[in-house]
Amino acid sequence: MKEIFQANGVFVEYREKRVELENGQVLTHRSEEPTKLWWELKEAIKGKKVRIVVYELEE
């Protein structure tokens, strides 16, 4: 096994937005967007058999 990719950062940006409708109901809109890190990892592992291990960095 050899290392082909190593990076730190946010993998997917997640947002929530609360919206109040005309009838008084409140909805939560959620969206997820891949970051540059996601695209770089995707390109690095394309077509390869890999094992991916993820560690959470403490803030």
HTML snippet that shows the backbone in 3Dmol.js (N, CA, C, O; Angstrom):
<script src="https://3Dmol.org/build/3Dmol-min.js"></script>
<div id="view" style="width:600px;height:400px;position:relative"></div>
<script>
const pdb = `
ATOM      1  N   MET A   1       0.839  -1.174   0.000  1.00  0.00           N
ATOM      2  CA  MET A   1       0.000   0.000   0.000  1.00  0.00           C
ATOM      3  C   MET A   1       0.886   1.239   0.000  1.00  0.00           C
ATOM      4  O   MET A   1       1.878   1.313   0.725  1.00  0.00           O
ATOM      5  N   LYS A   2       0.511   2.205  -0.822  1.00  0.00           N
ATOM      6  CA  LYS A   2       1.243   3.470  -0.821  1.00  0.00           C
ATOM      7  C   LYS A   2       0.262   4.624  -0.711  1.00  0.00           C
ATOM      8  O   LYS A   2      -0.894   4.515  -1.122  1.00  0.00           O
ATOM      9  N   GLU A   3       0.728   5.712  -0.160  1.00  0.00           N
ATOM     10  CA  GLU A   3      -0.110   6.894   0.013  1.00  0.00           C
ATOM     11  C   GLU A   3      -0.223   7.635  -1.316  1.00  0.00           C
ATOM     12  O   GLU A   3       0.787   7.924  -1.958  1.00  0.00           O
ATOM     13  N   ILE A   4      -1.454   7.943  -1.728  1.00  0.00           N
ATOM     14  CA  ILE A   4      -1.655   8.670  -2.977  1.00  0.00           C
ATOM     15  C   ILE A   4      -2.293  10.039  -2.764  1.00  0.00           C
ATOM     16  O   ILE A   4      -2.310  10.862  -3.679  1.00  0.00           O
ATOM     17  N   PHE A   5      -2.815  10.289  -1.570  1.00  0.00           N
ATOM     18  CA  PHE A   5      -3.469  11.573  -1.313  1.00  0.00           C
ATOM     19  C   PHE A   5      -3.467  11.847   0.181  1.00  0.00           C
ATOM     20  O   PHE A   5      -3.749  10.960   0.987  1.00  0.00           O
ATOM     21  N   GLN A   6      -3.141  13.100   0.550  1.00  0.00           N
ATOM     22  CA  GLN A   6      -3.232  13.526   1.941  1.00  0.00           C
ATOM     23  C   GLN A   6      -3.551  15.007   1.960  1.00  0.00           C
ATOM     24  O   GLN A   6      -2.868  15.808   1.323  1.00  0.00           O
ATOM     25  N   ALA A   7      -4.595  15.366   2.695  1.00  0.00           N
ATOM     26  CA  ALA A   7      -4.987  16.771   2.793  1.00  0.00           C
ATOM     27  C   ALA A   7      -5.856  16.965   4.022  1.00  0.00           C
ATOM     28  O   ALA A   7      -6.425  16.009   4.549  1.00  0.00           O
ATOM     29  N   ASN A   8      -5.957  18.204   4.474  1.00  0.00           N
ATOM     30  CA  ASN A   8      -6.825  18.574   5.592  1.00  0.00           C
ATOM     31  C   ASN A   8      -7.824  19.595   5.091  1.00  0.00           C
ATOM     32  O   ASN A   8      -7.521  20.384   4.196  1.00  0.00           O
ATOM     33  N   GLY A   9      -9.003  19.579   5.661  1.00  0.00           N
ATOM     34  CA  GLY A   9      -9.978  20.603   5.311  1.00  0.00           C
ATOM     35  C   GLY A   9     -11.400  20.105   5.466  1.00  0.00           C
ATOM     36  O   GLY A   9     -11.651  19.014   5.978  1.00  0.00           O
ATOM     37  N   VAL A  10     -12.311  20.928   5.013  1.00  0.00           N
ATOM     38  CA  VAL A  10     -13.732  20.605   5.061  1.00  0.00           C
ATOM     39  C   VAL A  10     -14.082  19.890   3.769  1.00  0.00           C
ATOM     40  O   VAL A  10     -13.776  20.374   2.680  1.00  0.00           O
ATOM     41  N   PHE A  11     -14.727  18.732   3.895  1.00  0.00           N
ATOM     42  CA  PHE A  11     -15.036  17.895   2.748  1.00  0.00           C
ATOM     43  C   PHE A  11     -16.301  18.365   2.036  1.00  0.00           C
ATOM     44  O   PHE A  11     -16.328  18.453   0.808  1.00  0.00           O
ATOM     45  N   VAL A  12     -17.338  18.662   2.795  1.00  0.00           N
ATOM     46  CA  VAL A  12     -18.609  19.128   2.235  1.00  0.00           C
ATOM     47  C   VAL A  12     -19.115  20.274   3.097  1.00  0.00           C
ATOM     48  O   VAL A  12     -19.132  20.176   4.324  1.00  0.00           O
ATOM     49  N   GLU A  13     -19.525  21.356   2.453  1.00  0.00           N
ATOM     50  CA  GLU A  13     -20.111  22.483   3.186  1.00  0.00           C
ATOM     51  C   GLU A  13     -21.600  22.229   3.351  1.00  0.00           C
ATOM     52  O   GLU A  13     -22.288  21.882   2.391  1.00  0.00           O
ATOM     53  N   TYR A  14     -22.093  22.400   4.564  1.00  0.00           N
ATOM     54  CA  TYR A  14     -23.476  22.118   4.904  1.00  0.00           C
ATOM     55  C   TYR A  14     -24.123  23.390   5.415  1.00  0.00           C
ATOM     56  O   TYR A  14     -23.568  24.075   6.274  1.00  0.00           O
ATOM     57  N   ARG A  15     -25.298  23.708   4.889  1.00  0.00           N
ATOM     58  CA  ARG A  15     -26.006  24.907   5.327  1.00  0.00           C
ATOM     59  C   ARG A  15     -27.458  24.573   5.621  1.00  0.00           C
ATOM     60  O   ARG A  15     -28.053  23.704   4.984  1.00  0.00           O
ATOM     61  N   GLU A  16     -28.016  25.275   6.593  1.00  0.00           N
ATOM     62  CA  GLU A  16     -29.443  25.180   6.901  1.00  0.00           C
ATOM     63  C   GLU A  16     -30.007  26.588   6.903  1.00  0.00           C
ATOM     64  O   GLU A  16     -29.382  27.529   7.392  1.00  0.00           O
ATOM     65  N   LYS A  17     -31.205  26.711   6.342  1.00  0.00           N
ATOM     66  CA  LYS A  17     -31.867  28.015   6.304  1.00  0.00           C
ATOM     67  C   LYS A  17     -33.330  27.798   6.676  1.00  0.00           C
ATOM     68  O   LYS A  17     -34.024  26.988   6.061  1.00  0.00           O
ATOM     69  N   ARG A  18     -33.785  28.525   7.679  1.00  0.00           N
ATOM     70  CA  ARG A  18     -35.187  28.418   8.103  1.00  0.00           C
ATOM     71  C   ARG A  18     -36.008  29.435   7.326  1.00  0.00           C
ATOM     72  O   ARG A  18     -35.642  30.606   7.223  1.00  0.00           O
ATOM     73  N   VAL A  19     -37.133  28.962   6.780  1.00  0.00           N
ATOM     74  CA  VAL A  19     -37.999  29.817   5.976  1.00  0.00           C
ATOM     75  C   VAL A  19     -39.420  29.722   6.527  1.00  0.00           C
ATOM     76  O   VAL A  19     -39.943  28.630   6.750  1.00  0.00           O
ATOM     77  N   GLU A  20     -40.032  30.882   6.740  1.00  0.00           N
ATOM     78  CA  GLU A  20     -41.416  30.883   7.202  1.00  0.00           C
ATOM     79  C   GLU A  20     -42.331  31.108   5.996  1.00  0.00           C
ATOM     80  O   GLU A  20     -42.159  32.063   5.239  1.00  0.00           O
ATOM     81  N   LEU A  21     -43.303  30.211   5.837  1.00  0.00           N
ATOM     82  CA  LEU A  21     -44.244  30.304   4.731  1.00  0.00           C
ATOM     83  C   LEU A  21     -45.363  31.285   5.059  1.00  0.00           C
ATOM     84  O   LEU A  21     -45.514  31.708   6.204  1.00  0.00           O
ATOM     85  N   GLU A  22     -46.146  31.642   4.039  1.00  0.00           N
ATOM     86  CA  GLU A  22     -47.245  32.591   4.229  1.00  0.00           C
ATOM     87  C   GLU A  22     -48.293  32.076   5.210  1.00  0.00           C
ATOM     88  O   GLU A  22     -48.933  32.859   5.912  1.00  0.00           O
ATOM     89  N   ASN A  23     -48.466  30.744   5.257  1.00  0.00           N
ATOM     90  CA  ASN A  23     -49.470  30.174   6.153  1.00  0.00           C
ATOM     91  C   ASN A  23     -48.947  29.982   7.581  1.00  0.00           C
ATOM     92  O   ASN A  23     -49.654  29.423   8.419  1.00  0.00           O
ATOM     93  N   GLY A  24     -47.740  30.430   7.866  1.00  0.00           N
ATOM     94  CA  GLY A  24     -47.195  30.364   9.212  1.00  0.00           C
ATOM     95  C   GLY A  24     -46.300  29.169   9.488  1.00  0.00           C
ATOM     96  O   GLY A  24     -45.630  29.134  10.520  1.00  0.00           O
ATOM     97  N   GLN A  25     -46.272  28.195   8.598  1.00  0.00           N
ATOM     98  CA  GLN A  25     -45.396  27.036   8.797  1.00  0.00           C
ATOM     99  C   GLN A  25     -43.940  27.435   8.590  1.00  0.00           C
ATOM    100  O   GLN A  25     -43.629  28.343   7.820  1.00  0.00           O
ATOM    101  N   VAL A  26     -43.062  26.739   9.290  1.00  0.00           N
ATOM    102  CA  VAL A  26     -41.627  26.995   9.166  1.00  0.00           C
ATOM    103  C   VAL A  26     -40.979  25.752   8.568  1.00  0.00           C
ATOM    104  O   VAL A  26     -41.154  24.644   9.075  1.00  0.00           O
ATOM    105  N   LEU A  27     -40.232  25.948   7.490  1.00  0.00           N
ATOM    106  CA  LEU A  27     -39.506  24.860   6.849  1.00  0.00           C
ATOM    107  C   LEU A  27     -38.007  25.098   6.999  1.00  0.00           C
ATOM    108  O   LEU A  27     -37.548  26.237   7.089  1.00  0.00           O
ATOM    109  N   THR A  28     -37.268  24.016   7.022  1.00  0.00           N
ATOM    110  CA  THR A  28     -35.809  24.105   7.056  1.00  0.00           C
ATOM    111  C   THR A  28     -35.271  23.615   5.724  1.00  0.00           C
ATOM    112  O   THR A  28     -35.446  22.451   5.363  1.00  0.00           O
ATOM    113  N   HIS A  29     -34.613  24.512   4.993  1.00  0.00           N
ATOM    114  CA  HIS A  29     -33.969  24.141   3.739  1.00  0.00           C
ATOM    115  C   HIS A  29     -32.537  23.730   4.060  1.00  0.00           C
ATOM    116  O   HIS A  29     -31.812  24.468   4.728  1.00  0.00           O
ATOM    117  N   ARG A  30     -32.134  22.571   3.593  1.00  0.00           N
ATOM    118  CA  ARG A  30     -30.768  22.088   3.811  1.00  0.00           C
ATOM    119  C   ARG A  30     -30.066  21.963   2.463  1.00  0.00           C
ATOM    120  O   ARG A  30     -30.673  21.548   1.476  1.00  0.00           O
ATOM    121  N   SER A  31     -28.792  22.323   2.427  1.00  0.00           N
ATOM    122  CA  SER A  31     -28.025  22.154   1.205  1.00  0.00           C
ATOM    123  C   SER A  31     -26.618  21.686   1.557  1.00  0.00           C
ATOM    124  O   SER A  31     -26.044  22.082   2.572  1.00  0.00           O
ATOM    125  N   GLU A  32     -26.085  20.843   0.699  1.00  0.00           N
ATOM    126  CA  GLU A  32     -24.715  20.358   0.835  1.00  0.00           C
ATOM    127  C   GLU A  32     -23.996  20.631  -0.473  1.00  0.00           C
ATOM    128  O   GLU A  32     -24.520  20.357  -1.552  1.00  0.00           O
ATOM    129  N   GLU A  33     -22.794  21.171  -0.366  1.00  0.00           N
ATOM    130  CA  GLU A  33     -21.998  21.444  -1.552  1.00  0.00           C
ATOM    131  C   GLU A  33     -20.593  20.881  -1.362  1.00  0.00           C
ATOM    132  O   GLU A  33     -19.953  21.153  -0.346  1.00  0.00           O
ATOM    133  N   PRO A  34     -20.106  20.098  -2.327  1.00  0.00           N
ATOM    134  CA  PRO A  34     -18.741  19.586  -2.220  1.00  0.00           C
ATOM    135  C   PRO A  34     -17.729  20.725  -2.333  1.00  0.00           C
ATOM    136  O   PRO A  34     -17.947  21.698  -3.056  1.00  0.00           O
ATOM    137  N   THR A  35     -16.634  20.589  -1.615  1.00  0.00           N
ATOM    138  CA  THR A  35     -15.582  21.609  -1.628  1.00  0.00           C
ATOM    139  C   THR A  35     -14.473  21.199  -2.585  1.00  0.00           C
ATOM    140  O   THR A  35     -14.540  20.138  -3.205  1.00  0.00           O
ATOM    141  N   LYS A  36     -13.466  22.033  -2.701  1.00  0.00           N
ATOM    142  CA  LYS A  36     -12.304  21.732  -3.543  1.00  0.00           C
ATOM    143  C   LYS A  36     -11.632  20.431  -3.084  1.00  0.00           C
ATOM    144  O   LYS A  36     -11.162  19.644  -3.905  1.00  0.00           O
ATOM    145  N   LEU A  37     -11.595  20.217  -1.764  1.00  0.00           N
ATOM    146  CA  LEU A  37     -11.008  18.989  -1.216  1.00  0.00           C
ATOM    147  C   LEU A  37     -11.713  17.754  -1.757  1.00  0.00           C
ATOM    148  O   LEU A  37     -11.058  16.769  -2.101  1.00  0.00           O
ATOM    149  N   TRP A  38     -13.036  17.794  -1.837  1.00  0.00           N
ATOM    150  CA  TRP A  38     -13.813  16.660  -2.351  1.00  0.00           C
ATOM    151  C   TRP A  38     -13.423  16.352  -3.782  1.00  0.00           C
ATOM    152  O   TRP A  38     -13.209  15.191  -4.133  1.00  0.00           O
ATOM    153  N   TRP A  39     -13.327  17.394  -4.624  1.00  0.00           N
ATOM    154  CA  TRP A  39     -12.982  17.196  -6.027  1.00  0.00           C
ATOM    155  C   TRP A  39     -11.554  16.674  -6.187  1.00  0.00           C
ATOM    156  O   TRP A  39     -11.302  15.825  -7.043  1.00  0.00           O
ATOM    157  N   GLU A  40     -10.615  17.171  -5.372  1.00  0.00           N
ATOM    158  CA  GLU A  40      -9.232  16.695  -5.441  1.00  0.00           C
ATOM    159  C   GLU A  40      -9.140  15.216  -5.065  1.00  0.00           C
ATOM    160  O   GLU A  40      -8.445  14.445  -5.727  1.00  0.00           O
ATOM    161  N   LEU A  41      -9.838  14.825  -4.006  1.00  0.00           N
ATOM    162  CA  LEU A  41      -9.838  13.421  -3.597  1.00  0.00           C
ATOM    163  C   LEU A  41     -10.451  12.552  -4.680  1.00  0.00           C
ATOM    164  O   LEU A  41      -9.916  11.487  -4.987  1.00  0.00           O
ATOM    165  N   LYS A  42     -11.546  12.977  -5.256  1.00  0.00           N
ATOM    166  CA  LYS A  42     -12.219  12.223  -6.315  1.00  0.00           C
ATOM    167  C   LYS A  42     -11.266  11.958  -7.477  1.00  0.00           C
ATOM    168  O   LYS A  42     -11.209  10.840  -7.989  1.00  0.00           O
ATOM    169  N   GLU A  43     -10.523  12.973  -7.895  1.00  0.00           N
ATOM    170  CA  GLU A  43      -9.584  12.806  -9.007  1.00  0.00           C
ATOM    171  C   GLU A  43      -8.415  11.897  -8.628  1.00  0.00           C
ATOM    172  O   GLU A  43      -7.944  11.118  -9.457  1.00  0.00           O
ATOM    173  N   ALA A  44      -7.942  11.990  -7.382  1.00  0.00           N
ATOM    174  CA  ALA A  44      -6.789  11.193  -6.946  1.00  0.00           C
ATOM    175  C   ALA A  44      -7.111   9.707  -6.881  1.00  0.00           C
ATOM    176  O   ALA A  44      -6.231   8.881  -7.123  1.00  0.00           O
ATOM    177  N   ILE A  45      -8.348   9.348  -6.562  1.00  0.00           N
ATOM    178  CA  ILE A  45      -8.686   7.931  -6.375  1.00  0.00           C
ATOM    179  C   ILE A  45      -9.427   7.329  -7.559  1.00  0.00           C
ATOM    180  O   ILE A  45      -9.766   6.146  -7.536  1.00  0.00           O
ATOM    181  N   LYS A  46      -9.679   8.116  -8.581  1.00  0.00           N
ATOM    182  CA  LYS A  46     -10.443   7.641  -9.725  1.00  0.00           C
ATOM    183  C   LYS A  46      -9.796   6.396 -10.336  1.00  0.00           C
ATOM    184  O   LYS A  46      -8.631   6.419 -10.732  1.00  0.00           O
ATOM    185  N   GLY A  47     -10.570   5.310 -10.404  1.00  0.00           N
ATOM    186  CA  GLY A  47     -10.106   4.076 -11.027  1.00  0.00           C
ATOM    187  C   GLY A  47      -9.173   3.231 -10.175  1.00  0.00           C
ATOM    188  O   GLY A  47      -8.636   2.236 -10.662  1.00  0.00           O
ATOM    189  N   LYS A  48      -8.968   3.598  -8.925  1.00  0.00           N
ATOM    190  CA  LYS A  48      -8.058   2.850  -8.059  1.00  0.00           C
ATOM    191  C   LYS A  48      -8.843   2.115  -6.977  1.00  0.00           C
ATOM    192  O   LYS A  48      -9.910   2.564  -6.558  1.00  0.00           O
ATOM    193  N   LYS A  49      -8.312   0.998  -6.538  1.00  0.00           N
ATOM    194  CA  LYS A  49      -8.867   0.294  -5.386  1.00  0.00           C
ATOM    195  C   LYS A  49      -8.207   0.917  -4.158  1.00  0.00           C
ATOM    196  O   LYS A  49      -6.986   0.864  -4.012  1.00  0.00           O
ATOM    197  N   VAL A  50      -9.024   1.514  -3.267  1.00  0.00           N
ATOM    198  CA  VAL A  50      -8.463   2.285  -2.155  1.00  0.00           C
ATOM    199  C   VAL A  50      -9.129   1.930  -0.841  1.00  0.00           C
ATOM    200  O   VAL A  50     -10.211   1.343  -0.809  1.00  0.00           O
ATOM    201  N   ARG A  51      -8.469   2.295   0.233  1.00  0.00           N
ATOM    202  CA  ARG A  51      -9.032   2.282   1.584  1.00  0.00           C
ATOM    203  C   ARG A  51      -8.964   3.720   2.071  1.00  0.00           C
ATOM    204  O   ARG A  51      -7.897   4.333   2.070  1.00  0.00           O
ATOM    205  N   ILE A  52     -10.095   4.251   2.482  1.00  0.00           N
ATOM    206  CA  ILE A  52     -10.146   5.634   2.938  1.00  0.00           C
ATOM    207  C   ILE A  52     -10.425   5.642   4.433  1.00  0.00           C
ATOM    208  O   ILE A  52     -11.395   5.046   4.901  1.00  0.00           O
ATOM    209  N   VAL A  53      -9.555   6.330   5.180  1.00  0.00           N
ATOM    210  CA  VAL A  53      -9.710   6.496   6.623  1.00  0.00           C
ATOM    211  C   VAL A  53      -9.815   7.982   6.888  1.00  0.00           C
ATOM    212  O   VAL A  53      -9.001   8.761   6.392  1.00  0.00           O
ATOM    213  N   VAL A  54     -10.809   8.385   7.666  1.00  0.00           N
ATOM    214  CA  VAL A  54     -11.050   9.799   7.937  1.00  0.00           C
ATOM    215  C   VAL A  54     -10.891  10.064   9.423  1.00  0.00           C
ATOM    216  O   VAL A  54     -11.439   9.331  10.247  1.00  0.00           O
ATOM    217  N   TYR A  55     -10.154  11.095   9.769  1.00  0.00           N
ATOM    218  CA  TYR A  55      -9.984  11.520  11.150  1.00  0.00           C
ATOM    219  C   TYR A  55     -10.582  12.898  11.308  1.00  0.00           C
ATOM    220  O   TYR A  55     -10.380  13.760  10.453  1.00  0.00           O
ATOM    221  N   GLU A  56     -11.315  13.124  12.384  1.00  0.00           N
ATOM    222  CA  GLU A  56     -11.839  14.450  12.664  1.00  0.00           C
ATOM    223  C   GLU A  56     -10.775  15.250  13.379  1.00  0.00           C
ATOM    224  O   GLU A  56     -10.218  14.804  14.382  1.00  0.00           O
ATOM    225  N   LEU A  57     -10.490  16.445  12.857  1.00  0.00           N
ATOM    226  CA  LEU A  57      -9.524  17.334  13.486  1.00  0.00           C
ATOM    227  C   LEU A  57     -10.225  18.130  14.556  1.00  0.00           C
ATOM    228  O   LEU A  57     -11.314  18.655  14.327  1.00  0.00           O
ATOM    229  N   GLU A  58      -9.616  18.228  15.727  1.00  0.00           N
ATOM    230  CA  GLU A  58     -10.213  19.015  16.804  1.00  0.00           C
ATOM    231  C   GLU A  58     -10.002  20.487  16.509  1.00  0.00           C
ATOM    232  O   GLU A  58      -8.934  20.888  16.046  1.00  0.00           O
ATOM    233  N   GLU A  59     -11.003  21.279  16.772  1.00  0.00           N
ATOM    234  CA  GLU A  59     -10.934  22.707  16.487  1.00  0.00           C
ATOM    235  C   GLU A  59     -10.521  23.497  17.680  1.00  0.00           C
ATOM    236  O   GLU A  59     -10.415  24.721  17.604  1.00  0.00           O
TER     237      GLU A  59
END
`;
const viewer = $3Dmol.createViewer("view");
viewer.addModel(pdb, "pdb");
viewer.setStyle({}, {cartoon: {color: "spectrum"}});
viewer.zoomTo();
viewer.render();
</script>
